[in-house]
Amino acid sequence: MKSKLAAIILGLILTILACAPKEKTCVNAGMVNTRPQSAAIRLVKSYDDFRSQSAILIPIKESTFAIH
């Protein structure tokens, strides 16, 4: 009886831990081939205006860019 109760409690704890929110990481990196004069890439949400202040500027160094 005690072992069944312990197994149920352990199963519930494991289920709760498995469903806990986890930190997500996204890395965008690449190379710019056709714009050697550009100093940065502007990252904008699809529904925002390109000129908005919420845009993220990603610097281009030696024809490559990366954001973490």
C-alpha positions in Angstrom: 0.0 0.0 0.0 2.8 2.4 0.9 4.8 1.6 -2.2 1.8 2.3 -4.4 1.2 5.7 -2.7 4.9 6.5 -3.0 4.9 5.5 -6.7 1.9 7.8 -7.4 3.4 10.7 -5.5 6.7 10.2 -7.4 4.8 10.1 -10.7 3.0 13.3 -9.9 6.2 15.1 -9.0 7.9 13.9 -12.1 4.9 15.0 -14.2 4.9 18.5 -12.7 8.7 18.9 -13.2 8.4 17.8 -16.8 5.8 20.4 -17.5 7.7 23.2 -15.8 8.6 26.1 -18.2 12.1 25.8 -19.7 14.4 28.6 -20.8 14.5 28.8 -24.6 17.5 30.0 -26.6 17.5 31.2 -30.1 20.6 32.0 -32.1 20.5 33.8 -35.4 23.7 34.0 -37.3 24.7 34.3 -40.9 26.7 35.9 -43.6 26.0 39.0 -45.7 27.3 38.6 -49.3 25.6 41.3 -51.4 25.8 44.4 -49.1 29.4 45.2 -48.2 28.5 48.8 -47.4 25.9 47.8 -44.7 26.9 48.2 -41.0 23.9 46.5 -39.4 20.8 44.4 -40.1 17.4 45.5 -38.7 15.3 42.8 -37.1 11.6 43.7 -37.0 8.4 41.7 -36.2 6.4 40.9 -39.3 3.5 43.2 -38.3 5.6 46.2 -37.2 6.7 49.1 -39.3 10.3 48.8 -40.6 11.0 52.2 -39.2 9.7 51.5 -35.7 11.8 52.1 -32.6 11.3 48.5 -31.4 13.5 47.2 -34.1 16.7 45.4 -33.1 19.9 46.4 -34.9 22.4 43.6 -35.3 25.9 44.8 -36.2 27.7 43.3 -39.2 31.4 42.6 -38.7 33.5 41.2 -41.4 30.4 40.2 -43.5 28.9 38.1 -40.7 26.3 38.8 -38.0 25.0 36.9 -34.9 22.5 37.6 -32.2 21.9 35.3 -29.1 
